[in-house]
Amino acid sequence: MIVEVVGGAGAAPEVRVSDVEDLAHLQLAVGALTEEEADQALRDAGLGRLADADTGFLDIAALKAAAGPQAAEWAGRFDDMVESARGKGWVGDDGASLQAHVESAASG
């Protein structure tokens, strides 16, 4: 699953969720934006926040909702991914967000 935060010259940053079938990987990809712009875009979209330039926290319920209507099998796999992350300590202190490493987005 990929959460992209991208923007163009003069355009407001856009947040989109893609590759929802790939639950083995959770990526937070940020385009050519400042840390503040990316953080604000994530907050405005209700999908999470940046902790710093390298780490973000993505809201579990918002990720599930952003993926759209999925089969029950997908929902179970998503819950398994969350529990795996929880076991590895990759859940925020709030218990409602997943930690994700910030990577450069291919598009910008």
PEKANOR-V548014 format. One record per residue. N is the residue number from 1. SS is DSSP state (@ for helix, = for strand, . for the rest). Layout:
n & ss
N & SS
N & SS
//
This chain:
n & ss
1 & .
2 & =
3 & =
4 & =
5 & =
6 & =
7 & .
8 & .
9 & .
10 & .
11 & .
12 & .
13 & .
14 & =
15 & =
16 & =
17 & =
18 & =
19 & .
20 & .
21 & .
22 & .
23 & .
24 & .
25 & .
26 & .
27 & =
28 & =
29 & =
30 & =
31 & .
32 & .
33 & .
34 & .
35 & @
36 & @
37 & @
38 & @
39 & @
40 & @
41 & @
42 & @
43 & @
44 & @
45 & @
46 & .
47 & .
48 & =
49 & =
50 & =
51 & .
52 & .
53 & .
54 & .
55 & =
56 & =
57 & =
58 & =
59 & =
60 & @
61 & @
62 & @
63 & @
64 & @
65 & @
66 & @
67 & .
68 & .
69 & .
70 & .
71 & .
72 & @
73 & @
74 & @
75 & @
76 & @
77 & @
78 & @
79 & @
80 & @
81 & @
82 & @
83 & @
84 & @
85 & @
86 & @
87 & @
88 & .
89 & .
90 & .
91 & =
92 & .
93 & .
94 & .
95 & .
96 & .
97 & =
98 & =
99 & =
100 & =
101 & =
102 & =
103 & =
104 & =
105 & .
106 & .
107 & .
108 & .
//
